Amino acid sequence: MDTYRCILSKRDIRSFTDKPIAEEVLHKILNGGRMSGSSRNRQPWRFVVVRDRERLTSLARFGRFAQHVATAAAAVAIVIDDAGYAFDAGRCVQNMMLSGWNFGVASCPATPHQQDEAKRFLEIPLGKTLPIILSFGYARASGRGPIERAALRILAGRGRQPLDSLVFWERYGNAKPLDHRV
């Protein structure tokens, strides 16, 4: 898939089919995360992959909006050395999500709000941080699931802000119309 098209077409999906992700594809998703840039090349991340249905269901309980983890084919918990590496973790997460989308695998991030309980469940060592859990799976073909429908009701009409409203030139507030052929 063309990179730009991949970025523009990627959406967070929260309803998955029961189809498993091929081992080779899952490895490519993980490798996409591994290859992310990081400050001073520290590579502060480790990945805990969960595929067992009962464990996925349990893992979903650690976040207020993480129900999609329970129906995923796989979840990847991103573990970093400390919260100071959150920027690097974000880069890693985005690479994994785009890598998955390249192979037709949908994804959605979740925040584990019950951090300590989630870390105990995954047996993450003390001193490590668990900023995000990614769910991966194949999107349901039969339309949006109940989570997406609820989110759409809440977010109806929001869409994406126009690029002109986000870009300033040389200093904040100095806007000029952009060429809209992007």
Phi and psi in degrees as a GROMACS rama.xvg file:
@    title "Ramachandran Plot"
@    xaxis  label "Phi"
@    yaxis  label "Psi"
@TYPE xy
-61.1568  134.397  ASP-2
-57.952  -47.5949  THR-3
-62.5112  -42.789  TYR-4
-63.6575  -39.3414  ARG-5
-59.3104  -45.6762  CYS-6
-64.6485  -45.6789  ILE-7
-70.5013  -29.4529  LEU-8
-93.6246  -12.866  SER-9
-67.5706  128.865  LYS-10
-132.541  150.215  ARG-11
-73.8116  125.818  ASP-12
-114.881  135.431  ILE-13
-118.886  4.41314  ARG-14
-128.409  122.16  SER-15
-120.236  156.327  PHE-16
-80.1842  177.747  THR-17
-85.9639  -1.32268  ASP-18
-64.835  127.027  LYS-19
-73.7598  158.039  PRO-20
-89.7306  128.427  ILE-21
-57.777  142.746  ALA-22
-53.4755  -43.2697  GLU-23
-62.0578  -41.0119  GLU-24
-68.1134  -43.4163  VAL-25
-60.0952  -40.9086  LEU-26
-63.2375  -37.8181  HIS-27
-67.5107  -37.7852  LYS-28
-61.3948  -48.2275  ILE-29
-63.2047  -39.4301  LEU-30
-66.596  -34.6292  ASN-31
-58.3898  -40.6455  GLY-32
-67.5103  -42.6418  GLY-33
-59.4543  -35.2198  ARG-34
-82.5246  2.16087  MET-35
-63.7048  148.969  SER-36
-72.209  153.961  GLY-37
-150.275  156.423  SER-38
-55.9328  124.994  SER-39
51.5875  27.5966  ARG-40
53.7582  35.9044  ASN-41
-72.3459  -25.8404  ARG-42
48.1709  62.3567  GLN-43
-78.0112  9.28672  PRO-44
-102.518  153.268  TRP-45
-135.624  154.367  ARG-46
-120.819  128.796  PHE-47
-109.073  113.357  VAL-48
-95.3822  128.604  VAL-49
-120.864  126.275  VAL-50
-126.448  -16.6524  ARG-51
-67.2486  127.264  ASP-52
-57.3942  -44.4163  ARG-53
-63.8511  -39.3307  GLU-54
-70.0598  -36.6256  ARG-55
-61.9064  -42.703  LEU-56
-62.7319  -42.9033  THR-57
-65.5577  -43.0619  SER-58
-61.0115  -35.6285  LEU-59
-62.4987  -23.791  ALA-60
-74.5841  -10.425  ARG-61
-88.032  -2.07548  PHE-62
-128.427  143.108  GLY-63
-65.3621  -29.2186  ARG-64
-124.665  36.7543  PHE-65
-108.514  20.6226  ALA-66
-58.515  -29.9016  GLN-67
-62.4491  -23.8483  HIS-68
-61.4684  -35.5499  VAL-69
-63.6735  -28.5579  ALA-70
-101.835  0.269559  THR-71
-71.3209  156.858  ALA-72
-74.8504  -30.3888  ALA-73
-155.928  151.405  ALA-74
-125.911  145.609  ALA-75
-123.119  116.904  VAL-76
-88.6321  125.45  ALA-77
-92.8976  119.448  ILE-78
-111.963  129.787  VAL-79
-123.003  162.529  ILE-80
-61.7579  -43.4965  ASP-81
-161.66  169.793  ASP-82
-61.0499  -18.7807  ALA-83
-65.4668  -12.0138  GLY-84
-103.426  19.6491  TYR-85
-60.5144  -36.5945  ALA-86
-61.8888  -45.7695  PHE-87
-63.131  -38.3726  ASP-88
-62.6665  -38.9178  ALA-89
-61.9076  -40.6323  GLY-90
-63.9814  -42.1036  ARG-91
-63.2933  -45.5531  CYS-92
-60.4673  -46.5784  VAL-93
-62.4003  -40.9616  GLN-94
-60.3128  -42.2738  ASN-95
-65.748  -42.7482  MET-96
-65.2457  -41.8862  MET-97
-70.2699  -36.1186  LEU-98
-60.6699  -45.2251  SER-99
-60.727  -46.2207  GLY-100
-61.0341  -34.3805  TRP-101
-57.0628  -31.1448  ASN-102
-102.362  12.8885  PHE-103
81.1496  12.8987  GLY-104
-96.8906  121.143  VAL-105
-82.003  164.579  ALA-106
-156.922  166.678  SER-107
-158.25  136.165  CYS-108
-84.2537  153.311  PRO-109
-139.881  141.543  ALA-110
-92.7215  125.588  THR-111
-81.3188  90.9176  PRO-112
-63.7635  -31.9456  HIS-113
-92.268  68.2518  GLN-114
-53.9573  -51.3916  GLN-115
-62.9534  -42.9063  ASP-116
-65.2792  -42.1666  GLU-117
-63.5831  -42.057  ALA-118
-64.3196  -39.0981  LYS-119
-64.5924  -44.3969  ARG-120
-58.4231  -41.0591  PHE-121
-90.1537  -0.122847  LEU-122
57.9822  43.9147  GLU-123
-81.4249  132.19  ILE-124
-62.1036  152.15  PRO-125
-57.2709  146.733  LEU-126
89.031  -11.0952  GLY-127
-94.3589  156.774  LYS-128
-117.491  143.776  THR-129
-117.462  85.7705  LEU-130
-78.387  -25.601  PRO-131
-159.118  149.991  ILE-132
-124.435  130.967  ILE-133
-104.809  132.903  LEU-134
-99.6268  140.903  SER-135
-130.791  141.732  PHE-136
177.975  178.687  GLY-137
-91.5675  131.076  TYR-138
-62.9228  142.109  ALA-139
-62.6626  130.995  ARG-140
-81.7124  -16.7219  ALA-141
-86.9194  26.2108  SER-142
96.5976  -173.67  GLY-143
-74.9071  143.573  ARG-144
-85.0427  -179.356  GLY-145
-62.2115  -32.5077  PRO-146
-69.2639  -45.6638  ILE-147
-62.501  -41.3845  GLU-148
-62.0897  -41.4059  ARG-149
-64.9604  -42.9118  ALA-150
-63.0147  -40.5307  ALA-151
-64.1833  -37.2591  LEU-152
-62.8592  -40.3284  ARG-153
-71.3192  -42.2747  ILE-154
-96.8382  6.8596  LEU-155
-49.0631  130.181  ALA-156
86.0464  -7.64178  GLY-157
-72.1345  -50.5575  ARG-158
50.631  -163.721  GLY-159
-96.4193  141.625  ARG-160
-69.4157  146.29  GLN-161
-63.2424  143.02  PRO-162
-56.6249  -37.9191  LEU-163
-57.0695  -30.54  ASP-164
-81.7706  -7.12999  SER-165
-108.936  -18.0811  LEU-166
-108.548  129.239  VAL-167
-123.101  152.689  PHE-168
-113.438  123.798  TRP-169
73.8708  -34.1538  GLU-170
-157.592  156.027  ARG-171
-61.2676  134.034  TYR-172
95.171  -10.2183  GLY-173
-93.1951  84.0679  ASN-174
-94.7709  147.966  ALA-175
-145.951  149.021  LYS-176
-59.6016  140.549  PRO-177
-95.8492  157.361  LEU-178
-70.2424  117.882  ASP-179
-84.3524  22.2497  HIS-180
-92.9748  18.1431  ARG-181
